[in-house]
């Protein structure tokens, strides 16, 4: 445990992740990182939908899907296919999606 002048203090975020989700490179940590990235993507989509003043139903109509599918994506209950991601961004939001590999 970290201490300042022998008094305990909060763990760093990295320490928290290592203790609760395993160290980087372990299957447990890889699974956590994958879910975290998916969560961030879903939140970005939801925020963009709200900025566009679209309901889930309106977005679904624009991309040729059902409201329930948009709801499942936003709640993290289903994985989003890359073709759907492009449709949401381009047809739903009228924006361009750029991907890069780092």
Buried (B, 14 or more C-beta within 10 A) or exposed (E): EEEEEEEEEEBEEEEEBBEEBBEEEEEEBEEBBEEEEEEEBBEEBBEBBEEBEBEBEBBBBBBEBEBEBBBBBBEBEBEBEEEBBBBBBEEBBEEEEEEEEE
